[in-house]
Every structure is written in C-alpha cells, then in structure tokens.
C-alpha cells in the first residue's frame, strides 16, 4: 500500500523520478523493521546493515540529476546522526539499542540529502511520532523497557523524503 501512495505521488508529479530509487527500497526495508521493532523491540541486523550499505548508492541516483552536493549533505547528515545516536547509546544503553544506532546513519543520510532543514524536520517528526506511539499504545506496560524508536525514525525519514524529493 505504501508503494501505491508513492507511485500515485510520482504520477501526480509530487515526487521526482530519481527519488523513486531511494523511496522504494527505503520503504521496502522500513516496513519489516517497524513491524519487528513494534512486536519484539529488536531490529534485524541484516536489514539495518543492508539499509546502511545501500543508502549512499541509492542516493547517487538523485545526485546525478540534482548535483553531487546532495551526497555530501547525505554523508555529513548520516555521520552526525550516527554520532548522536552512538553517544546516546553509550550514555544509556537501555534507552537506545544498537539497532537504532545502526539505523541512524542511513536514515540521517536520506533525510540530510534534501538539506540540513530536512534533517531537522526529520528529527522533530521522529520525536512527535514516537510520543504519539507512546500515547496510542493500548496495553499499559506492553513496552516495559521503553517505546520503540525505529518506527518514528523510519516514518519521519519516509515523510521527509516524500516532502522534499524535489521535481527535477
């Protein structure tokens, strides 16, 4: 269904064709990551590492059209986001898992590819989505060790990319 939304936005001219190379694989990996994190509070390493390995090559497609500074923004944004998550994990390992740290670099790179403002918007959206997830949980105590972080980050990354995937 998510791909249908993306295809419709592309057909209506909201999303540029080169950004499909980023959005489709991102959402293909994001859905199982979100479901797994919500149910098991774990992120499968095979998916987080795959997203990390593929993020920059996938971003090279829109960079061919929009210019190589897009990749520079992505590298800086991914490194910055990873460093923040790694520091948070180091200070409080129980509050942020290693999977979330692994996920930080590719999601930060994808968000920052549209510019620093998109990275800030993505961070804000991820926080809002995580708070809403906390408020919406049905069973008290379902997540005794905290609220899953990946669903908010992945939803925010998808939304920011959809909103900032400019038409070429």
Secondary structure, DSSP 8 states (H G I E B T S, - for coil): -HHHHHHHHHHTTSS-HHHHHHHHHHHHHHHHHHHHHHHHS---HHHHHHHHHHHHHHHHHHHHHH-THHHHHHHHHHHHHHHHHHHHHHH-TTTS-HHHHHHHHHHHHHHHTT-HHHHHHHHHHHHHHHHHHHHH-SSTTTTTT---SHHHHHHHHHHHHHHH----
